[in-house]
Amino acid sequence: MSVNKPWADPKDGAFKRQVSSFRETISPNHPVFKPANGRYWLYVSLACPWAHRTLITRALKGLTSVIGVSVVHWHMDSKGWKFFPDESQSTSRDLCFEPSGGVKCLPQSHSTKGLTPETYRAGIDGTIDHNYNFKRLSELYYKADPDYAARFTVPVLWDLETKTIVNNESSEIIRIFNSGVFNEFADPSVPSIDLLPKELESEIDEVNGWVYDNINNGVYKAGFAEKQDVYEHEVINIFTHLKKLEEILQNKYVKLVEKYGEQEALSKLFVVGEQLTEADVRLYPTIVRFDPVYVQHFKCNISTIRDGFKMVDLWLRNIYWNYEPFHSTTSFDHIKLHYTRSHTRINPLGITPLGPKPDIGSL
Ligand SMILES: N[C@@H](CCC(=O)N[C@@H](CS)C(=O)NCC(=O)O)C(=O)O
């Protein structure tokens, strides 16, 4: 079976992301995938920015007890993602920073199958596959489709009833979560939020479009480029768009200060409108990874966010420190370890840089 490599096409030296294969939705009108409590399961990596969006949305929508989660180990090898325990990485304990990740693997009826707190290092090594005890994410893909012939990517939204993949495209998974189909099961203590209000939808789509091409996927195109000119083109493009973002946030902030005063302005500083939307959810996973990994590992080092983009940095710190669903789903352990030790073509010795410290500035 030929599964294309995660790095660049040797012909033109440019990285091209594969198109996701499973594209169903969940809705009362869908012939198979109806909304239900505990029927669907998310498979994620805490390192992966695309999976990160789905975890944030799940938490923002109060669905942590409705949709369970299994987390792959941070180390992705030639056979792809694997679940805990991972014998080959057993020496990693003292290399890990402090445990984080904040992922609740509910529903509670799914136990961690005998793992004790000593052997179960959630937030560092990921979790077991709670449903089938698979060792590899690939096994899940083959269960859904024995002829599957593409890459085994996270996130995966899995249906426990028909035992198949509903969707493996993060931009669609977050829209399913936001659509309201699970509202009746959602945690009532979580304030309800619509991440895609009708009146802002076209602006959100417009921002998502350029943010995806030039920032979210831009860092990968720079990082995986295998020719100098391709790399330079991509990295300059990223910084052009970070500048555009900085200007948008700067203009907004000035207006917010005029309208609400300095104290309240920050609480309304979002990419679109004056409220948290999908545009923030999709931008955040890239920006929070930027200084810790993309600057050095993907060579996006014209500047750091913290030194070169004051408003983007302020927006980032506000979201990270003031919104639990962002904070609790961000694992700097997974992020740093995954990139620096999995991409052996970029970093053959797997040395993980210690800085920058702190991972993110305080407010
Ligand atoms: N279009 C997908 C992209 C997902 C994706 O590329 N995930 C990466 C991790 S960041 C992955 O699982 N890669 C595994 C591989 O390429 O083997 C989405 O947004 O859901």
Ligand as a Chemical Component Dictionary entry (heavy atoms), coordinates in Angstrom:
data_LIG
# 
_chem_comp.id                   LIG 
_chem_comp.type                 NON-POLYMER 
_chem_comp.pdbx_formal_charge   0 
_chem_comp.three_letter_code    LIG 
# 
loop_
_chem_comp_atom.comp_id 
_chem_comp_atom.atom_id 
_chem_comp_atom.alt_atom_id 
_chem_comp_atom.type_symbol 
_chem_comp_atom.charge 
_chem_comp_atom.model_Cartn_x 
_chem_comp_atom.model_Cartn_y 
_chem_comp_atom.model_Cartn_z 
_chem_comp_atom.pdbx_ordinal 
LIG N1  N1  N 0 -7.337 17.815 7.256  1  
LIG C1  C1  C 0 -7.059 17.183 8.443  2  
LIG C2  C2  C 0 -5.560 17.185 8.720  3  
LIG C3  C3  C 0 -5.228 16.369 9.914  4  
LIG C4  C4  C 0 -3.724 16.075 9.987  5  
LIG O1  O1  O 0 -2.955 16.326 9.041  6  
LIG N2  N2  N 0 -3.285 15.549 11.149 7  
LIG C5  C5  C 0 -1.877 15.173 11.306 8  
LIG C6  C6  C 0 -1.337 15.558 12.666 9  
LIG S1  S1  S 0 -1.185 17.283 12.898 10 
LIG C7  C7  C 0 -1.761 13.669 11.286 11 
LIG O2  O2  O 0 -2.486 12.960 11.949 12 
LIG N3  N3  N 0 -0.782 13.161 10.540 13 
LIG C8  C8  C 0 -0.491 11.764 10.525 14 
LIG C9  C9  C 0 0.245  11.373 9.300  15 
LIG O3  O3  O 0 0.382  12.220 8.413  16 
LIG O4  O4  O 0 0.662  10.218 9.237  17 
LIG C10 C10 C 0 -7.842 17.879 9.533  18 
LIG O5  O5  O 0 -7.789 19.113 9.622  19 
LIG O6  O6  O 0 -8.537 17.208 10.277 20 
# 
loop_
_chem_comp_bond.comp_id 
_chem_comp_bond.atom_id_1 
_chem_comp_bond.atom_id_2 
_chem_comp_bond.value_order 
_chem_comp_bond.pdbx_ordinal 
LIG N1  C1  SING 1  
LIG C1  C2  SING 2  
LIG C1  C10 SING 3  
LIG C2  C3  SING 4  
LIG C3  C4  SING 5  
LIG C4  O1  DOUB 6  
LIG C4  N2  SING 7  
LIG N2  C5  SING 8  
LIG C5  C6  SING 9  
LIG C5  C7  SING 10 
LIG C6  S1  SING 11 
LIG C7  O2  DOUB 12 
LIG C7  N3  SING 13 
LIG N3  C8  SING 14 
LIG C8  C9  SING 15 
LIG C9  O3  DOUB 16 
LIG C9  O4  SING 17 
LIG C10 O5  DOUB 18 
LIG C10 O6  SING 19 
# 
